[in-house]
Amino acid sequence: MTKKYSIEFLESEGGSTQFYSIVGYKKIGFKEFANKRLAQKSYSIQKKLAKLGLAPKVYGNLRKLPFKGTPYKSNWGYVTQIVKVGMKVSRKKIQHLVEQIYEKTKLKFWDCHEYNIGKIGSGKDYKLVIIDTGPESFTRNVNAWGNENPGPKCSECDKLKCKCDWGFLDAIY
């Protein structure tokens, strides 16, 4: 049986999704999409990656949720684990995650910047995961880095194998 949730506050927005808090829960939220087709594609990708520890967990099936205290419902989406987002992540660690995704699934994750990367756990036991599992993130159209293969590669980092947090290019800007 599917749990009855309701959503309350808009926590964040992306290019094709909104993320809402779920009333009474601190560790899960609701990822809403513009239409059912986009929600289904993202759900399938995230579920596959979550089984491999490369994305947040997904709970239940695709659904619409009511907004607390109103007669209105959300658009299509799914319940997912909340992870810490927006922290500084080295390009080397992001590149490693991109490579793990490809090695384990043959999916190429192009939209790989620190706001699409989340952290599960704390201390030395944390794990990086991707949070943008929309189909647009797996097309070369979002290749913001200008690379032949996905990942925020820095030519200086690749050449020097440096241990910087942001890479050579970030220091310039």
C-alpha positions as CSV (number, residue, x, y, z in Angstrom):
1,M,0.0,0.0,0.0
2,T,1.2,3.5,-0.9
3,K,1.8,5.9,2.0
4,K,-0.3,9.0,2.1
5,Y,1.9,12.0,2.0
6,S,1.2,15.7,1.5
7,I,3.6,18.4,0.4
8,E,4.1,21.8,1.9
9,F,7.1,24.0,1.0
10,L,9.0,24.4,-2.2
11,E,12.6,23.7,-1.2
12,S,14.3,24.2,-4.6
13,E,13.9,24.3,-8.3
14,G,15.8,23.0,-11.2
15,G,15.5,23.4,-15.0
16,S,12.7,20.8,-15.2
17,T,11.8,19.9,-11.6
18,Q,10.6,21.3,-8.3
19,F,11.6,19.8,-4.9
20,Y,9.1,20.0,-2.1
21,S,9.2,19.1,1.6
22,I,6.8,16.4,2.8
23,V,4.8,17.2,5.9
24,G,6.1,15.4,8.9
25,Y,9.3,14.1,7.3
26,K,12.9,15.4,7.4
27,K,14.7,12.8,5.4
28,I,12.5,12.5,2.3
29,G,11.0,15.0,-0.2
30,F,9.0,15.1,-3.3
31,K,10.5,15.6,-6.8
32,E,7.9,17.0,-9.2
33,F,8.1,17.3,-13.0
34,A,6.3,19.2,-15.7
35,N,4.7,16.0,-17.1
36,K,4.3,12.3,-16.5
37,R,6.7,11.4,-19.3
38,L,9.6,13.4,-17.8
39,A,8.8,12.1,-14.3
40,Q,8.9,8.5,-15.5
41,K,12.2,8.9,-17.3
42,S,13.8,10.5,-14.3
43,Y,12.3,8.0,-11.9
44,S,13.7,5.0,-14.0
45,I,17.2,6.5,-14.1
46,Q,17.2,7.5,-10.4
47,K,15.9,4.1,-9.3
48,K,18.6,2.3,-11.4
49,L,21.4,4.6,-10.0
50,A,20.1,4.4,-6.4
51,K,20.4,0.6,-6.4
52,L,24.1,1.1,-7.2
53,G,24.6,3.8,-4.5
54,L,25.0,6.5,-7.1
55,A,21.8,8.5,-6.5
56,P,19.4,9.1,-3.6
57,K,16.9,6.3,-2.7
58,V,13.5,6.4,-4.3
59,Y,10.4,5.4,-2.3
60,G,7.2,4.1,-3.8
61,N,5.9,4.7,-7.3
62,L,5.2,7.7,-9.5
63,R,2.4,9.7,-8.1
64,K,0.8,13.1,-7.5
65,L,0.6,14.5,-4.0
66,P,-1.8,16.9,-2.4
67,F,-0.6,20.3,-1.2
68,K,-1.3,20.6,2.6
69,G,-4.5,22.3,3.4
70,T,-5.7,22.9,-0.2
71,P,-7.7,20.9,-2.7
72,Y,-4.8,21.1,-5.2
73,K,-2.4,18.3,-6.2
74,S,1.1,18.4,-7.5
75,N,2.1,17.3,-11.0
76,W,3.7,13.9,-11.4
77,G,6.7,13.0,-9.4
78,Y,8.1,10.7,-6.8
79,V,9.3,10.6,-3.2
80,T,13.1,10.5,-2.7
81,Q,15.8,10.7,0.0
82,I,17.0,14.2,0.9
83,V,20.8,14.6,0.6
84,K,23.1,17.6,1.3
85,V,23.6,19.7,-1.8
86,G,25.5,22.9,-2.6
87,M,28.8,22.1,-0.9
88,K,32.1,22.5,-2.6
89,V,33.1,19.2,-4.3
90,S,36.4,18.8,-6.1
91,R,36.3,18.3,-9.8
92,K,38.3,15.1,-9.3
93,K,35.6,13.6,-7.1
94,I,32.8,14.7,-9.5
95,Q,34.8,13.1,-12.4
96,H,35.2,9.9,-10.4
97,L,31.4,9.8,-9.8
98,V,30.7,10.4,-13.5
99,E,33.1,7.6,-14.4
100,Q,31.4,5.2,-11.9
101,I,28.0,5.9,-13.4
102,Y,29.3,5.1,-16.9
103,E,31.2,2.0,-15.8
104,K,28.2,0.6,-13.9
105,T,25.4,1.6,-16.3
106,K,26.9,2.9,-19.6
107,L,25.0,6.2,-18.9
108,K,26.9,9.4,-19.6
109,F,26.1,12.0,-17.0
110,W,26.9,15.4,-18.6
111,D,25.3,17.9,-16.2
112,C,27.9,17.4,-13.6
113,H,28.4,20.5,-11.5
114,E,28.4,20.8,-7.7
115,Y,24.7,21.8,-7.6
116,N,23.7,18.5,-9.1
117,I,25.9,16.5,-6.7
118,G,24.7,15.5,-3.2
119,K,26.3,14.0,-0.2
120,I,24.9,11.1,1.8
121,G,26.4,10.4,5.3
122,S,28.9,12.5,7.2
123,G,32.6,12.5,8.2
124,K,34.8,10.2,6.2
125,D,32.0,7.8,5.6
126,Y,30.1,10.1,3.2
127,K,29.2,9.1,-0.4
128,L,28.6,11.4,-3.4
129,V,25.5,10.9,-5.5
130,I,23.9,12.7,-8.4
131,I,20.5,14.4,-7.7
132,D,19.7,15.5,-11.3
133,T,18.5,12.3,-12.9
134,G,16.3,14.0,-15.6
135,P,16.9,12.8,-19.1
136,E,18.4,16.1,-20.1
137,S,21.4,15.5,-17.8
138,F,22.3,12.5,-19.9
139,T,22.4,14.2,-23.2
140,R,25.5,15.9,-24.6
141,N,23.5,19.1,-25.0
142,V,24.4,20.0,-21.4
143,N,28.1,19.6,-21.9
144,A,29.0,22.9,-20.2
145,W,32.6,21.9,-19.9
146,G,33.3,21.5,-23.7
147,N,34.8,18.0,-23.2
148,E,34.6,15.1,-25.5
149,N,33.5,12.9,-22.6
150,P,31.4,13.9,-19.6
151,G,32.9,15.3,-16.5
152,P,34.2,18.6,-15.3
153,K,37.7,17.8,-16.3
154,C,40.3,20.4,-15.8
155,S,43.2,20.0,-18.3
156,E,45.6,21.3,-15.6
157,C,44.3,18.8,-13.1
158,D,44.5,15.9,-15.5
159,K,48.1,16.9,-16.5
160,L,49.4,17.6,-13.0
161,K,47.2,15.2,-11.0
162,C,46.8,18.1,-8.5
163,K,44.9,17.8,-5.3
164,C,43.2,21.2,-5.5
165,D,39.5,21.6,-4.4
166,W,38.3,23.4,-7.5
167,G,40.9,22.9,-10.2
168,F,43.0,25.3,-12.1
169,L,40.1,27.0,-14.1
170,D,38.1,27.8,-10.9
171,A,41.1,29.7,-9.5
172,I,41.0,32.0,-12.6
173,Y,37.4,33.1,-12.1
